[in-house]
Amino acid sequence: MIRPMIPRFLAGVLGCVAALLLITALTARPAAADDFAAYTLPGDAVYPEGVAYQAATGDYFTGSTTNGAILRGNINSPAAEVWIVGGTDGMTTTRGMKADSQGRLFVATGPQRLMYVIDTASKQTLAKLDSGVQPSFINDVALTPDGAAYFTDSSSPMLYKVAQTGGQWALEKIDLAGSPIVYQAGFNLGGIAAGADGKYLILAQGNNGKLFRYDLTAHQAVQIDLGTDDVLGADGILLDGSTLYVMRNAQKLLVTLALSNDYTRGTVMSVITHPAFSFPTTMAFIPGHILVTNSQFDKRNAGQPPSLPFQLLSLPIPGAAPAPGPVGMPVTGVPTPDPALPLVLFGALLLAGGILLRRRRPSVG
């Protein structure tokens, strides 16, 4: 007779469950990043948005969206200070900013429509340029190897190139009308990054979760194919080779994508969150880490008081080899095991059990 045996369909069920567990565990998912340091900002109504890092000095810059003050700190010290008082040279708000290797700070001013170039040694304004467009919201800025700065406009389909010509700073408008970048209600283009060769810009459109590559030579934009993924709420972005980091502000998620060599396709590699994220906006690379701006815009928009002090967070670069934190900065938090590990192990056990069951042969007696 054939002895009783576990039905073969059970082996199939176990295999399917195991596969689902493994897929769930290995798919990009929010995971806590615990190794971090925090820099405190002065003021009880700062609501910072932009951040820039100056490698030569170790200084970082951020600004107040409330009064236009620019704050400066050093990555090896726990607190920043007011560097330029709000209202100086007519700057009453700040947004994205970048610092270059020549000691210049480029600052976007949102609804003011202005783009500033500031000398970081003297604090002097080198240039103050108006977009001349209505409506206009100058959101963020990226620098190319030739020394030019490109600013995004969240309200009108435009880019603005700011560069020196014959010793004078000049503004060039780049009209995106008729391109695949279609503006709609809300904040459109915000985050911007430049490729190392200066040929392409990467642009993030937060209100629809799309990314674009803009060819500075051909003056053409193409949408980056993300498959079924999107980056809704995309704010600041950073580009390192073919790795793109995107901060989704309201979602409090830092997304890492692997881009194709021509920047036309992107694959989500990881998604992390952090309990200290509070409407994170823009980012800057510092040695071995990413400096994140905690804007707390959600609290301001809801009429709630902010959590003081305002802070910038320093997080390890996702996917990179562990690196020591800035000298003199304490690390907060204890690394925790990857939450996917138990799922991987359990799925592997179920899969192995299913294989063994399928290999059993009925015995006759």
C-alpha positions, 0 to 999 in steps of 0.5 A, spaced: 500 500 500 502 507 499 503 510 505 500 516 507 504 522 505 504 530 505 500 532 499 505 535 493 501 541 493 503 543 500 510 543 497 508 548 492 504 552 497 510 553 501 515 554 495 510 560 493 510 563 500 517 562 501 518 566 494 513 572 496 517 573 503 524 573 499 521 578 494 518 582 500 525 582 503 529 584 498 525 589 494 527 596 496 523 598 503 523 603 508 529 602 513 531 606 519 538 609 519 540 609 526 548 612 525 547 620 525 549 626 528 545 633 528 547 640 527 543 645 531 541 652 528 540 658 531 533 661 531 526 659 533 523 660 526 528 658 521 525 653 517 531 652 513 530 649 506 537 649 502 544 647 504 551 647 501 558 644 503 565 648 502 570 642 502 576 647 502 574 649 509 569 644 512 564 649 512 556 648 511 551 653 509 544 653 510 538 659 510 532 661 513 526 661 509 523 666 514 527 672 514 533 671 509 539 670 514 544 665 511 547 661 517 554 658 517 557 652 521 563 647 520 562 639 520 566 638 526 562 643 530 555 642 533 552 648 532 551 653 526 551 661 527 548 667 523 553 669 518 549 674 514 543 677 517 536 677 514 535 682 509 542 684 507 542 686 500 534 685 499 535 677 501 529 676 505 528 668 504 532 663 502 532 656 498 537 651 495 544 653 495 551 651 493 558 653 494 563 652 489 571 651 489 572 658 488 569 661 494 562 663 492 555 661 494 550 661 490 543 662 493 536 661 490 530 665 493 524 662 492 518 667 491 523 673 491 525 671 483 532 672 485 539 669 484 545 671 488 552 670 488 556 671 494 563 671 496 564 666 502 571 670 504 568 677 504 560 676 505 560 681 499 554 680 494 558 679 487 551 678 483 544 679 484 539 677 478 532 677 477 528 671 473 524 677 470 518 671 469 511 671 472 510 667 476 517 665 478 519 661 484 527 660 484 527 653 488 534 650 487 541 650 484 546 646 481 554 647 479 557 645 472 565 644 471 565 650 467 563 654 473 556 656 471 550 655 476 543 652 473 537 654 477 530 651 477 523 655 477 518 651 480 512 656 478 514 657 470 517 652 465 524 655 465 531 654 467 536 659 469 544 659 467 548 664 471 555 665 469 561 670 468 562 673 461 567 678 460 568 679 468 560 680 469 555 676 471 550 674 466 543 671 466 541 666 460 534 663 460 532 656 458 525 655 456 522 648 457 516 650 454 514 644 449 519 639 452 517 633 456 517 637 462 510 639 463 508 644 468 501 643 472 498 645 479 503 645 485 511 645 485 514 643 479 521 642 478 525 643 484 531 638 485 537 639 480 544 636 479 549 636 474 553 630 471 561 630 472 562 631 465 558 638 465 553 635 459 547 633 463 543 636 468 538 631 472 531 635 474 526 632 479 519 634 478 516 633 485 508 634 484 508 628 479 514 624 481 518 624 475 525 625 473 528 628 467 535 628 464 537 635 460 542 635 455 546 642 455 549 641 448 542 639 445 538 643 449 533 637 450 529 634 455 528 626 456 524 623 462 528 618 466 525 611 465 523 609 472 519 603 470 513 602 475 516 607 480 516 614 482 519 619 486 513 623 488 515 629 493 522 629 490 525 635 493 533 635 493 537 631 489 545 629 489 548 625 483 555 621 484 557 618 478 551 614 476 548 614 483 542 618 484 540 620 491 533 623 492 529 626 498 522 625 498 520 631 503 513 629 505 514 622 505 520 622 509 524 618 505 531 618 502 531 614 495 537 611 492 537 610 484 542 606 480 542 610 473 544 608 466 550 611 463 546 615 459 542 617 465 535 615 461 533 609 466 533 609 473 532 603 478 531 604 485 536 600 490 534 602 497 529 607 501 531 609 508 527 613 513 529 616 519 525 618 526 529 624 526 526 626 519 522 632 519 520 634 512 527 633 510 528 637 503 535 638 500 542 635 501 549 636 501 555 631 500 560 631 506 566 626 507 563 619 508 556 622 509 550 626 507 548 632 510 540 633 510 536 639 511 530 638 516 525 644 514 519 642 518 515 645 513 509 641 515 509 644 522 509 651 519 504 649 514 499 646 519 500 652 524 504 648 529 510 650 533 516 647 531 521 642 535 527 646 537 532 647 535 532 646 528 537 641 525 541 639 520 542 631 520 549 627 518 547 620 515 552 615 512 551 615 505 546 609 503 550 603 500 557 606 501 562 603 506 562 605 513 566 612 514 567 615 520 563 621 522 566 628 523 571 630 528 568 632 534 561 630 533 558 625 537 554 619 533 547 618 536 543 612 535 545 605 535 545 601 528 540 596 528 539 589 524 536 589 518 529 588 519 529 584 512 534 579 515 528 575 519 524 574 513 530 572 508 531 566 513 524 564 514 523 564 507 529 560 505 527 555 510 520 555 507 523 554 500 528 548 503 522 545 506 518 545 500 524 542 495 525 536 500 517 535 500 517 535 492 523 530 492 519 525 497 517 519 493 511 515 495 513 508 498 510 502 497 509 496 503 
